Amino acid sequence: MADTFVKSVNDLITNGGVIETRLTTTELSNVIEAAGDYRLDFDDAYQYTVAERYALTLVSFDADFDRTSRGRKTPDQVLEEFRAVAENGDSDNGEMERADT
């Protein structure tokens, strides 16, 4: 089991291009604000605030993000965009978005 966990961490995080993001203690007040503004629980408000801070697209099955100004994309929508890029070399909106900050 430990080997499977280590392999998964290596595949997904170490070699998978996952970029770690975080908020400063000063930015944590934005989490509380987002929770109140959009009726989000803490973990959703934190994810929303990180997405705002780093200009990221929220990809989630959680419809709570639909109440926010950023909205969300479902995993199926993202997969469709990737398929469009793979097939046509272009997505519906002209390019795939990626935040490199």
N, C-alpha and C positions, 0 to 999 in steps of 0.2 A: 504494500500500500504506500509506503513512504517513497519508493522508487517512482510510482505512478504520479504522486504529488510533485516530486522534484521535476519529472519530465514535463508535466503540465505547466509548471511555473516557467521552466526554460522555454517551452514552445510558445506560450502565450505572452509572457512578459519579457524575458531576457532576449529572445530571438524574434518575437512577434511584433515588435515596433510599438508596444504600449508606452505611452508617455505619461509619466506621473505628474499630476497637478495637485496644487494645494492652495488654500487660502491663508493669508496672514491673519494674525489675531485682530488686526484693525478691520479686515474685510468680513469677519464673522458677524458683525452687526448687520451686514447685508443679508445674511441667512435669516435672521429674525424678521427683518423687513419683508423678505420674499415669502416667508411662512405666513405672515399676516396678510399681505397683499393678495396672495393667490390661494390661500387656504391649503397650504402644503404642510405635511409633517416634516420633521427635522431633516431626515435623509433626502427627501425630494427637494426641500428648500436648499440644502447644501449643494446637491447636484445642479440645480438651476443656477445658483450663484456662481459655481465654477464655470458653467457654460457661458454665463454672461461675462465673467472676468476674462475668459480665454477665447471668446467668440466661437464657441463650439456648437454643433448641432446635437440636441438631445435625441438619442435613439433609445426608444423604450416601448414596452407594451403598456405602460402606465398612462392612462388617460388623464390623470391629474395634471400632467404637463400641458394639456390642451388649454387649461385656464390661464396659462402664462403668456407673456408677450412673445416669448421665443417659440412656443408651441413645441412640437416634437415630430419625429419621423418614426414610423414603426420599422422593426427589422426587415419586414417584407418590402417596404418602400426603398430602403437602402439597398437591399439585394437587387431589386429591379433596376436601380440606378447603376449598380456595378455591372449588371448584365448588359444594359444599354451601352455602357462604355466599352465593354468587351466586344460586343457585336458591331458597334458603329464607330468606335473610337471617340464617341461623344455622348453626353447625357442630355436629357430633355432640357435642362436649364443652361446648357452650354459648357459646363465643366463640373467636375466633382469638387466639393469643398473640402479643404483640409486646413486645420489651424496648426501652424508650426511654431507657436509661441510657448 
